[in-house]
Amino acid sequence: MKNVLVTVAGSGDHHDLAIEPGTTAKEILKQTGLLGYVLSKENGKYPFGETENVYTEVDDGEKLFAATKADVGLTVA
C-alpha cells in the first residue's frame, strides 16, 4: 500500500488515499468522487491515462492533482 494525497485544482480540496498495486487513475478518481477529472503528478501536466497503473508511478506520500479536462487543455496566449 502507498498513501497519496489528491488535491483538486482551484479548490484546495484534498483527499488522502491508500492505494494498492495495480490501482488505476480512474479508480482513484472514482474513490474521490472526481470522475470527469484527470489525474496528474504535476498540477495538470502529463495526466495519467484512465487505465494507467498509478501505483508504479508514485512514491509513498506523493501529492497528486485532479483537474477538469478543460483546465488541462487550457492554453494561455
N, C-alpha and C positions, 0 to 999 in steps of 0.2 A: 504494500500500500504506500502511496505517496499522498501527501497533503498539498493542495493547491488553493490559491486564493483567486477567485474570478471577480474582477472589477468591471462594472458596467460603465462604459464610456459616457461621459457627460452627466452622469447622475451621482457618481460616488458610491452607489450601492455596491455591496460586495457579498460574496458567498464563499464560505470555507467548505471545501470538499475533500474527502478521502477517495482517491481513485485506485482502481485495481489494474493489473496488467491487462492490456487489450482495450481499455476504455477509449472510446472514440469522442471526437469533438461534439457530434450530435448527441451522444449520451450525456455529456457534461451540460450542454445547453438545455436538454430536456430536464435534467435534475434541478437546474436552477430556474426553470420556467422562462428560459430565454430563447425558445425556438423562434426562428426568423432572424436571429443574430448570427454573427460569425465570431469565431474564437481565434485569438492570436497571442503570440508571446510579446509582441512589440507594439501595443496600442494601435491595432488596425493594420499594421504592416504584415504582409505574408501570412494571411489567415490559413488556418488548418482546413483541409477538406473535411466534409461532414463525416466521412468514414475513416479518416486518418487516425491511426493509433497515437493518441496524445501521450500516453503513459511513457513511451520510449523517448519522447522528445522533450520531456520536462524533468527538472530536478525536484526533489522533495522540498516543499516550502515555496516553490516558484509562484510568481504572480502572473496570471493570465488576464487578457482583456476581452470583453464581449462588446461588440459594436454592431449597429444596424448595418445591413448591407449597403444602404445609401451612404452612411458615414465612411465606409471603407472605400467606396468608389468615388468619393468626392475629390474633385481637383480644384485647387485654388490657383487662379491666374495671377 
